[in-house]
Amino acid sequence: MTSNDLARCDEEGDLGITITYNLKWDSHITKIRSTANKCLGLLKRTCYDLPDTRVRRALYLSLVKSHLSYGSQVWSPETATLKKTIEGVQRRASLWILRLKRGDLTYVDRLKKLDLLPLSYDREIKDLIFYYKCRYGQIDLDIDIFTPTVSSRTRRGSSMYLQSPYCKTSTFKASYFNRIVHLWNLILKLAPACTFVTLGSFKTFLYKTYKELLTTTFDPDLPCTYSLYRTCACHS
């Protein structure tokens, strides 16, 4: 039996997500942004005279945004630059959907008019919904990796709040297992978990909360304000 050196693989595609040797997502984001821009360009060329805004919106959601949302729990961008890179696709798409020129309406006003959320908000909602499904047995995934917080009075784990994991690297700090702890704990502060009786009620609460944040918090020129919380990599 002879030994052979294994060839080094810097990146590999798996279920439509490009995974690199160092778990950075720049390569994957570059690819999905390119694909989404090509799809948007195709829509602009072939559906130039399409008059119905609702149809153009539906085409964007199904053919463009789907590329920018698939599997975001895995590859959610870490840096402000990557966040703005992805958001730029929806900025241009919103102009096409409403048949506007740059400067006619602000990005926030376009989102409100189309009943859309920033892609950064959309990714956080998907993070939270995925954890909710795991927590309540709708997805078969062991959540024992999340440690409940310890009450100062009882010294026993709380049934809802999660303890922030210790992060040695910036890569793990930006991972789903760290992001979701901050998001989930903050959501519990906004509303008691007992109000989330069903997945439907949880989704309704999330979309209502994030639509309010679109008006009160979102600043397209400051990517750090995309987040509901303030502990993302952009703030470090």
N, C-alpha and C positions, 0 to 999 in steps of 0.2 A: 504494500500500500504506500503510495507516494503522497507527499504533502505538497499542496499548491497554495500559493499566496492568494488570498481573497482580494478581488478588485475593489477599490474604494468607490463608493457610490455617494456622491455629494447630495443628490436629491432623487426622490422617487415619488411617482404618483400613486395614490391609493384612494379608491372610491371618489375620484375627482378632486382630491386635495393633494397639493404638492408638499411633501414633507422633506425638509433638508436635514443634513447631519447635525446641525446645531440648533434645530427647532426654531429657526427664525422664519417669518412668514413673508418676507419681502418678495421672494420669487413667486409664491402662490398669488399674492395680491397683484403683482405686476401682470400675471397671466389672466386672472379673472377680470381685471380692469381693461385689458386689451380686448378680451372677448366681448365684454359688455359694450365697449365703445364701438366695436365692429357691428354688433347687433343694433345699436342705436343709430349708427350711420346708415344701415340697411333700411331701417324704418323711415328715416328722414327722406331717403331717396325714393322708396317705393310707396310711401303713404303721404306724400307731400300735400296732396289736396284733400286728405281725409278731414271732414269738417267736424265730426263728433268728438268732443273732448273726452267723453267717457270711454270711447273706443280706444283713443290714443293712450289714455291712462292704463287701460286694461292690457294693451299691447306692451307697454313699458314694464308693467308688473310681471307679466308672464315671460317675456323674451329678454329683458335686460336686467331688471332687479333680481330676478331669480339667480343669476350668476353671482351677484354681489351678496347674497344672503345665505346660500347653501353652505351648511357646515360651519357657520360663523362661530359656534361655540368652541370649535377647535382652533381656528386661525384668527380670531379677532385681533385687529392691528394694535400694536403696542405703542407706537410713536405718533406724535401729532402730525408728522409729515404723511405717514401712511393713512391716517384718518382723513386728512384733507384730500389725498389722492383718490380715495374711493368716493368721498362725498362729491367730488367734482363731476362724476358721471351723472349723479342725480340732479345736480345743478343744471347741467346742460339739457338733461331730459325734461325737466320741468318747463324750460323755455319752449321746447318743441311741443310738449303736450298742450300748453296754453297758447301756442302760436304767438309768442311774445319775442321782443328783441331785448338784448341785455340792457338793463337799466330801467325797463318799464315797470317792474315790480321787484321788491327785495326777495331774496330766497325764502325768508320766513313767510312772507305774504303768499308766495307761490305755493309753499307747502300747505298752508292753511286753506287756500282756495281749492287745492286738489285733495284735501283730507289725507295728507301723507305726513310721515314723521321723518326726521333726519335718519340716515342710515345708521348712525351711531346709537341713536335711541332704539332703533329697530333691533340692533344686535343685543342690547341690554335686555330688552323684552324677551327675546328668544333665549337668552341665558337663564332668565328667571323662570320662564315657562318650562324649560327643560328640567331645571332642578325641582320644580313643583311636581312634575310628572314622576321623577325618580323618587321623591320623598313619599309620595302617596301611592306608589306601586303601579303607576300607569306605564312605566318603563322599567324593565327588569335590569336594574343597575344598582349595585351595592353602594349605599351612601355612608357606610361606616367610616369612610376616609375623612368625613367631616366631623370635627369634634365639637360637641355642644359646649356652650359657655358654662362656667361654674358660678353659681350664686354665692355671693359673699355671706349670706345668712345661713343657707342650708349646706353649703359646700357640695352640692350635688348638681349634676348637669341640668341646664335648662332644656326644656323639650323643644324649643324653637330657635333661639339665638345660637349662632355658630361662632366658634373661636377662630380668630385669624391664624392661619398657618405661618410658621417661621420660614421666611424666604431667603435662601442663601444667594440666589442669582436673580438678575432682572428678568430672565426668561420665565422662571417659575412665578415671579411676582405678577407677570402679565398673563399668566395662564388662567384657564377657566376655574381651577380649584381655588385660586386666590380671589379672582374677580367676584365670583358668585357669593363668597362670604360677606363681602362689604355690601353688595347689592341686596342680598336677602335680609341682612340685619337692618339696613336702612328702610326697606319696605315694611318690616315689622314695626318700626318706629312710626311710620306714617299711618298704619292701620293694623289693628289686632289680627293675628292669624286666624282667629275663630270666624272672621268675616269671610274668609276664603273657603266657603263650604264646597264649592265646585270649581272645576277648572274654568268654566265659563265666567263665574263671578270674579275669579282671579284675573283673567284676561281683561274683563271690563274695567276693573280697578286700575290695571297697569296702563291701558290705553288712555284712560281719563287722566291719570297722573302725568303721563308723558306729554299729553297734549297741553296741559297747563304749563309744563316746563318749557315747551316750545315758545310760549308767550312770555314767560317770566325769566327764563334762564339762558336759553340758547343764544349763542353768538357765533355766527359762521366764521368769523375772523379769528376766533380764539378757540382752537380745537379742544382745549382742556375743559371748556364749559359744556362740552357734549355730554359729560358724564353726570349721572345723578349724584355720585359720590366724588370725593376729591382726593383719592389715593391712587389714581392711575399713574402709569409711568410718565405721563406728560408733566406731572407735578413734581417729579423727583429731580 
